[in-house]
Amino acid sequence: MEQVVIRAEGFTGIVELLETKIKIIKSNQFGKKSSKEILIKDISAIQFATAGKFLYGYIRFIFKGGDTLHGPRKYKTLKTDENTVCFGLRQSSAFEKLKDAIDRKMALTTEGVAKTSNLDDLEKLAGLRDKGVITEEEFEAKKKQLLGL
């Protein structure tokens, strides 16, 4: 079981950052709790608004192909959205720290995917070179391109 790295509690729920995923815990009007886990690698964006004197803040997780909320009904919709947790001014600092930590995890995940992809491409290129399909010079040029050199 993964350990909680950081946790922030808002008025519509709790967000916990684990090693490879986030967990959103919400309670309905009858006090029944539900939770949802989202792999960090599946998050394409985070919508974030810091709470102000008159408006609450929120953190919302967007997935590939997901929608974004716009317009005057946005704030009403946020309170009930399963991928969103709303928070007040006193909780803003905790949610800002949470967002920064998630952003760092997302960057590491993206780098890991890019590195793996480059290594796979290099292995394929080496195979083509070894079979004589491409020359050593072509291999070296493409290797530099893949590695950003």
N, C-alpha and C positions, 0 to 999 in steps of 0.2 A: 504494500500500500504506500502510495506516495505521500511525502510529508508536505504540509502547508508551508510555503515560502513566505507569503504575505497574505493578509486578510483585511478586508475593509467592509464595514457594516453600514448600510444606508437605511432609509426608511421604507424602501420597497424590497429590500433583500440584502444578501451578503454575497460578496465575490471573494473566492479563495484562489490564489495562484499556487498551483502545484508544480512539480518539475516539468511535466509535458503537457499540462492542460489547465484550464480554469474550471472552477465549479461555481455555478450560480445557485444559491439557495433562496427560495422565496416562500412566503406564507400567504395563504388565501385569507379571505375575510373571516373564515371560521377557525383560523389558526393551524390549518393543516399545511405541513411543510412539503415542498417538492424540490428536487434538485435536478440540475442539468450539467453535464460535463461536456466541455468543448476542447478538442485538441488544439494546441497553439498553432500547429502547422495548417489548420483549417481556417484560421482567422485571416481575412484579407484586409480588414481595417478596423479601427476603433473610433467611434464617435465619442467625443468627450466635451462636456461643458462644465466649467467650474461654477459652483453655486454662488449666487450673489445675495444681496440684501432681500430682494423680492422674488427671485426665481431660484428654484432648486437646480442642482447640478445633476448630471447623469453620465454613466458610462454605458455604451452600447456596442456590442460586438457584431461585426458584419462578416458574412461569409461570401465566398465566391458565388456570384449570381444572386446575392441577396439584395434587398432594397434599402433605400435610405428614407428617412422620414423628413418631410418638408411641410411648410404651410402652417396655418393657424391652429390646426388640430394636433400638431406635433406633440405638445406637452401632455395633452390628455392621453394620447396613444402611448407615450413613453412609460407611464405608470403601470400599464398592463402588459407591455411587451415582454416576452419571456427571455429575451437576450439583453435586457436593460435593467440596470439598478439605479434608482434615483437616490440622491443624498442631499443633506442640508449643508449650510455654510460651515458648521462645526466639523463636519465629516470630510470637507473638501481636501484637506491635507493628506488624509489617509488614502483617498482615492487617487490623488495626484501621484503619490508614491507607488500605488498599485499599478497605475497606467504606465509609469516609467519602467517598472520591473517587467511588465508584460511586453512593452516595446523592446526591451533588451532581449528577452527570450525569443521574440519573433525574429529579431535580427539574427540571432545565433542560429535559429532554425533555418532561415533563408540561406545563410552562408553555408550551412551544412549541406543543404540540398544542392546548391551551386557547386560546391566542392565535389560532391559525389557524382554529379552529372559530368563535370570536367574529367574526373578520373575514368568514368565509363567511356567517355569519348576518346580519351588518350589510349585506353586499352584497345578499343576498336581500331584506332589509327595504327597502333603498333602491330596489330594483327594484319592489317592491310600492307604495311611495310614489310613484315616478315614473309608474306605471301608474294611479294614483288608487285603488288597492284599499284603502290605509290613508291616514289623514290625516297631516299634518306633526307634529301633536301626538302621535299614536299612535307614529309613528316615533321621535320624540325620547324618549318614555317608555320604549320598548323598548330603545333604544340605551343609555340610562342603566342600565337593568337588566342588559344584557349586559356592559357595561363595569364594573359594580359601583360606580357613582357614586351 
